[in-house]
Amino acid sequence: MKKIVILGAGTAGTMMVNKLRKALPRDEWDLTVIDKHRTHYYQPGFLFIPFGIYSKDDVIKPKADFFPVGVNVVFGDTDRIVPEENKVQMKDGTIYQYDFLIVATGTQTRPDQTPGLKDKLWYKDIFDFYTIEGAVALREFFKSWEGGNLVMNIAEVPYKCPVAPLEFVFLADEYFTKIGIRNKVNISYVTPMSGAFTKPRASKMLAGLLEEKNINVIPDFYIEAVDNEKKVIRSYDGNEVPFDVLAIVPVNMGDDVIARSGLGDDLNYVLTDKYTLRSEKHENIFVLGDAGNLPTSKAGSVAHFSADILFENLMSAIEGRPLHAKFDGHANCYIETGFGKGSLIDFNYDTEPLPGTFPLPGIGPFGLLKNTRMNHYGKVMFRWIYWHILLKGKEMPIEPLMTMAGKCKNC
């Protein structure tokens, strides 16, 4: 009996275990999925909790609901991967051998990496919304907040769901307008990037929306520390931004198990071939989702599109064939812009977001780099698609590789 171990049962790992169980004979292949948590979180939904759009119950389900029959499920803490011996070692001493390993350990917020961030104001006047605890705590804070300086800060890149901080300030603008205190709330978007987004055309479009909504952008800000006494964030070059409430995307890092296993870079992301999705160090280890050091967005769409490529290449590796499938870095992100509208970007390693229609040329129904109600509906529909189609490894009517159909280079 040959063995495949999938380390991590978030979005990426759950999709892959469903794809593999359908494809591999049960009498020949033993599949084991390992994760430390029993609860599955719909992380894109955390964004909506502070504004009362979603509740905690809308974004959590048991992980066991999404595993196929015929898979070994292990809930426990992993100590390390020992690639030279083809084994995963648990902290309780249990060993899981593998012929192939898929690393899908994701990325984690690390507020401990920024001095002063987890000091006395943490979850009082300083919040993240990338954890369920932070999102719920911020919701309770906003219920009674009467206004002041709301600062949205990104500590460092890369971080998961790159458009979420933008969506946060757009939704904040809508929320405080609707409850009648927008004139008392000064919203600032503070980022280490040189603009609203990393890609020029998208950054220009999003900057226009930020200006239209009277949201102040402070670019090129690399946070060094949080001063809890003065209530300011301070950059490495000495600039200070005052806050009454700080919403922050903390430093993101890969799982510590990657560091203990000697497989990662200085942020604990696995060194991964960006095209084949195979480990740069070990031929029988593949990497999926946020766990790798790919030069693309750490987003659910990337996990989805790359899963098809990894599946093809794993099948090739099993059969001893060359890995011909190549991932192009395809990412597709709906951006909630507030007041029932949204935008959409579609890009890859080589092509920045362009205007046009998606997925059908001229028909859409979604508009690229446009602010429309239809794009908002796409964002809303995605939660149902996530739970019922994506996690279960079912086919989606969107190709994994980006297409230029419907896009306009010269518009």
C-alpha positions in Angstrom: 0.0 0.0 0.0 1.4 3.4 -1.0 0.9 6.4 1.1 0.1 10.1 0.6 0.0 12.4 3.5 -1.6 15.9 3.3 -0.3 18.2 6.0 -3.0 20.8 6.6 -6.7 20.7 6.1 -7.6 24.3 5.4 -9.0 25.3 2.0 -6.0 23.9 0.0 -5.6 20.6 1.8 -9.4 19.8 1.9 -9.7 20.4 -1.9 -6.8 18.2 -2.6 -7.8 15.2 -0.4 -11.2 15.2 -2.2 -9.6 15.3 -5.6 -7.1 12.5 -4.8 -9.6 10.2 -3.1 -11.8 10.2 -6.3 -8.8 9.5 -8.5 -6.7 6.9 -6.6 -7.8 3.3 -6.0 -8.5 2.7 -2.3 -6.8 -0.7 -2.4 -3.6 0.8 -3.7 -3.4 4.2 -2.0 -3.7 5.2 1.6 -4.6 8.9 2.2 -4.0 10.6 5.5 -4.8 14.2 6.2 -3.3 15.9 9.3 -4.4 19.1 11.0 -4.2 20.6 14.5 -7.8 22.1 14.4 -11.2 20.5 14.0 -13.0 23.6 12.9 -13.0 24.9 9.3 -13.1 28.7 9.0 -14.4 30.5 5.9 -11.7 33.1 6.2 -13.1 35.5 3.6 -16.1 35.9 5.8 -14.1 37.3 8.7 -14.0 40.7 6.9 -17.8 41.0 7.3 -18.1 40.2 11.0 -17.0 43.6 12.3 -19.8 45.3 10.4 -22.5 42.9 11.4 -23.0 41.5 7.9 -21.9 37.9 9.0 -22.1 36.3 12.4 -19.6 33.8 13.8 -21.9 31.0 12.9 -21.8 32.0 9.2 -18.1 31.2 8.9 -17.5 28.0 10.8 -18.2 24.4 10.2 -16.6 21.1 11.3 -13.7 20.0 9.1 -15.0 16.5 9.2 -18.0 17.5 7.2 -15.7 18.0 4.1 -13.5 14.9 4.1 -14.4 12.0 1.8 -15.0 8.5 2.9 -11.9 6.4 2.9 -9.4 8.9 4.3 -7.5 8.7 7.5 -8.1 11.9 9.5 -5.6 12.9 12.2 -6.2 15.9 14.5 -3.0 16.7 16.4 0.1 18.8 16.6 2.8 18.1 14.0 6.4 18.4 15.3 8.3 18.2 12.1 8.7 16.7 8.6 11.7 14.5 8.2 12.1 14.4 4.4 15.2 12.2 4.3 13.1 9.5 6.0 9.8 10.3 4.2 8.0 10.8 7.5 5.9 13.2 9.4 6.5 13.2 13.1 3.8 14.3 15.6 4.5 15.9 18.9 3.1 12.9 20.7 5.7 10.8 18.9 3.5 9.2 16.3 5.1 8.7 12.9 3.3 8.8 9.5 5.3 7.5 6.6 4.6 8.8 3.1 5.5 8.1 -0.5 4.3 11.6 -1.4 3.7 14.5 0.9 1.5 17.6 0.2 2.3 20.5 2.4 -0.8 22.8 2.8 0.0 24.3 6.2 -1.1 27.8 5.1 0.0 31.1 6.6 -0.6 32.6 10.1 -0.9 36.1 11.6 2.0 36.8 13.9 1.3 39.9 16.0 4.2 39.0 18.2 6.6 40.1 15.4 5.7 43.8 15.8 6.9 45.4 19.1 4.0 46.8 21.1 1.2 45.3 19.0 0.1 42.7 21.6 0.5 45.1 24.5 -2.3 46.5 26.7 -4.4 47.8 23.9 -4.7 44.5 22.1 -8.4 43.7 21.5 -9.3 47.0 23.3 -8.3 49.6 20.8 -6.2 47.5 18.5 -7.7 44.6 16.5 -6.9 42.2 13.7 -9.8 40.8 11.6 -7.8 37.9 10.2 -8.8 35.7 13.2 -12.3 34.9 14.3 -11.4 36.3 17.8 -10.2 39.6 16.4 -13.2 40.0 14.1 -15.7 39.3 16.8 -13.9 41.6 19.3 -13.9 44.4 16.7 -17.6 43.9 16.1 -18.3 44.5 19.8 -16.1 47.6 19.8 -17.8 49.2 16.8 -21.2 48.7 18.4 -20.5 51.5 20.9 -17.7 53.5 19.2 -18.6 57.2 18.6 -15.9 58.1 16.1 -12.3 59.3 15.8 -9.2 58.1 13.9 -9.7 54.7 12.4 -6.4 53.4 11.0 -6.1 50.3 8.7 -2.5 49.2 8.6 -0.7 46.5 6.8 2.4 45.4 8.7 4.3 43.6 5.9 3.9 41.8 2.6 3.1 39.1 1.7 -0.2 38.5 3.6 -3.2 36.4 2.8 -6.1 37.9 0.9 -4.3 41.0 -0.3 -7.6 43.0 -1.1 -9.2 42.4 2.3 -7.7 45.6 3.9 -9.1 47.6 1.0 -12.5 46.0 1.5 -12.3 46.7 5.2 -12.0 50.5 4.7 -14.7 50.5 2.0 -17.1 48.6 4.3 -16.2 50.9 7.2 -17.1 53.9 5.0 -20.5 52.3 4.3 -21.1 51.2 7.9 -20.3 54.6 9.5 -22.3 56.4 6.9 -25.4 54.2 7.5 -25.2 54.7 11.3 -24.8 58.4 10.8 -21.3 59.1 12.2 -19.2 59.1 9.0 -18.4 62.8 9.5 -16.9 61.9 12.9 -14.7 59.1 11.5 -11.4 59.8 9.8 -10.3 56.6 7.9 -6.7 56.1 6.9 -5.2 53.3 4.8 -1.6 52.8 5.9 0.4 50.5 3.7 4.0 49.5 3.0 3.2 49.4 -0.7 3.7 52.5 -2.9 0.0 52.6 -3.7 -3.4 51.0 -3.0 -2.3 47.7 -4.6 0.7 46.1 -6.0 -0.4 46.2 -9.7 -0.4 49.6 -11.4 -3.8 49.5 -13.2 -5.6 48.0 -10.2 -3.9 50.5 -7.9 -5.0 53.4 -10.0 -8.6 52.3 -10.0 -8.7 51.5 -6.3 -7.0 54.8 -5.5 -9.8 56.6 -7.3 -12.3 54.8 -5.1 -10.4 55.6 -1.9 -10.3 59.3 -2.9 -14.0 59.3 -3.8 -14.9 57.9 -0.3 -12.6 60.3 1.5 -10.2 57.6 2.7 -6.7 58.9 3.3 -3.9 56.8 1.9 -0.4 56.7 3.5 1.9 54.7 1.3 5.5 53.4 1.9 4.9 53.1 5.6 6.9 50.2 7.1 5.7 49.8 10.7 8.4 49.4 13.3 6.4 49.5 16.5 3.1 50.4 18.2 3.2 53.0 21.0 0.4 52.1 23.3 0.9 55.2 25.5 0.8 57.7 22.6 -1.6 55.6 20.5 0.5 55.9 17.4 2.1 53.5 15.0 5.7 54.4 14.2 7.6 53.6 11.0 11.3 52.7 10.6 12.0 56.2 9.3 10.3 57.8 12.3 6.9 58.8 10.9 4.0 58.4 13.2 0.3 57.9 12.5 -2.1 58.5 15.5 -5.1 56.2 16.0 -8.1 55.9 18.2 -8.8 52.5 16.9 -6.2 50.5 14.9 -7.2 47.6 12.6 -4.1 45.8 11.5 -3.0 43.0 9.3 -0.1 41.6 11.4 3.0 40.1 9.9 2.1 36.8 8.1 4.4 33.8 8.4 4.2 30.1 7.5 3.8 27.4 10.1 6.6 26.9 12.6 6.7 23.2 11.5 8.3 24.4 8.2 11.1 26.1 10.1 11.6 23.0 12.3 11.8 20.9 9.2 14.3 23.0 7.4 12.1 23.4 4.4 11.4 27.1 4.4 12.6 30.7 3.9 13.0 33.3 6.6 9.2 33.6 6.8 8.6 29.9 7.1 7.3 29.5 3.5 8.3 26.3 1.7 10.8 26.8 -1.1 8.6 25.8 -4.0 9.0 25.7 -7.8 6.5 28.3 -8.9 5.5 26.4 -12.0 5.4 22.7 -11.0 4.5 23.3 -7.3 7.1 20.8 -6.2 9.5 21.4 -3.4 12.8 22.8 -4.5 14.5 20.4 -2.2 12.6 17.1 -2.4 11.0 15.5 -5.4 8.2 13.7 -3.5 7.0 16.8 -1.7 4.5 19.2 -3.3 3.2 22.5 -1.9 -0.3 24.0 -2.2 -2.0 27.2 -1.1 -0.4 29.8 1.2 2.3 27.5 2.5 4.7 28.1 -0.5 6.9 31.0 -1.4 5.2 31.6 -4.7 5.4 35.2 -6.1 1.6 35.5 -6.3 -1.3 36.4 -4.0 -1.9 34.3 -0.9 -5.6 33.9 -1.8 -8.2 31.1 -2.0 -8.4 31.5 -5.7 -4.7 30.8 -6.1 -5.2 27.6 -4.0 -8.1 26.6 -6.2 -6.4 27.2 -9.6 -3.1 25.7 -8.5 -4.8 22.6 -7.1 -5.6 21.5 -10.6 -1.9 21.9 -11.7 -0.6 20.1 -8.6 -3.1 17.3 -9.2 -1.8 16.8 -12.7 1.8 16.9 -11.7 1.3 14.5 -8.7 -0.3 12.0 -11.1 2.7 12.4 -13.4 5.1 11.9 -10.5 3.2 8.8 -9.4 3.5 7.3 -12.8 7.2 8.4 -13.2 6.5 10.9 -16.0 7.9 14.4 -16.4 5.9 17.2 -14.8 4.4 19.0 -17.8 1.7 21.0 -16.1 2.8 24.6 -15.3 1.0 27.0 -13.0 0.9 30.6 -14.2 0.2 32.3 -10.9 -3.5 32.8 -11.8 -5.4 34.8 -9.1 -9.0 36.1 -9.3 -10.3 38.4 -6.5 -13.7 40.0 -6.0 -13.3 43.3 -4.1 -16.3 44.5 -2.0 -16.4 48.3 -2.4 -19.4 49.0 -0.2 -23.0 50.1 -0.8 -23.9 47.0 -2.7 -21.1 47.2 -5.3 -17.9 45.4 -6.0 -14.9 45.2 -8.3 -13.0 42.2 -9.8 -9.4 41.6 -10.8 -8.0 38.7 -12.7 -4.2 38.3 -13.2 -1.2 36.0 -13.1 2.6 36.1 -12.8 3.1 38.0 -16.0 -0.1 39.9 -16.6 -1.5 42.6 -14.3 -5.2 43.1 -13.8 -6.8 44.5 -17.0 -10.2 45.9 -17.8 -12.8 43.8 -19.6 -15.4 41.2 -18.8 -15.3 37.9 -17.0 -15.6 35.0 -17.6 -17.1 35.4 -21.0 -15.8 38.0 -23.6 -18.3 40.9 -24.0 -20.9 39.1 -21.9 -19.4 38.8 -18.5 -21.5 39.0 -16.5 -18.7 40.4 -14.2 -16.7 43.5 -15.1 -13.0 43.6 -14.6 -11.6 46.7 -12.9 -15.2 48.0 -12.8 -17.3 48.9 -9.8 -20.7 47.2 -10.3 -23.6 45.5 -8.4 -23.0 42.3 -10.4 -19.5 42.0 -9.0 -20.9 42.4 -5.5 -23.3 39.5 -6.2 -20.3 37.5 -7.3 -18.7 38.1 -3.9 -22.0 37.2 -2.1 -22.5 34.0 -4.1 -18.9 32.8 -3.4 -19.7 31.7 0.1 -22.2 29.1 -1.1 -19.8 28.0 -3.8 -17.0 27.7 -1.3 -18.9 25.4 1.1 -20.7 23.2 -1.6 -18.3 23.1 -4.6 -14.8 24.3 -3.9 -14.0 22.5 -0.7 -15.4 19.2 -2.1 -13.0 19.3 -5.0 -15.7 19.6 -7.6 -15.1 21.1 -11.1 -15.6 24.8 -11.6 -16.4 26.4 -15.0 -13.2 28.4 -14.8 -9.9 27.3 -16.3 -7.0 27.1 -13.9 -4.7 29.1 -16.2 -5.6 32.7 -16.9 -7.0 33.5 -20.3 -6.8 36.9 -22.1 -10.3 36.4 -23.5 -12.4 39.3 -22.5 -9.5 41.5 -21.4 -8.4 44.7 -23.1 -4.6 45.5 -23.0 -5.0 48.9 -24.6 -8.1 50.2 -22.9 
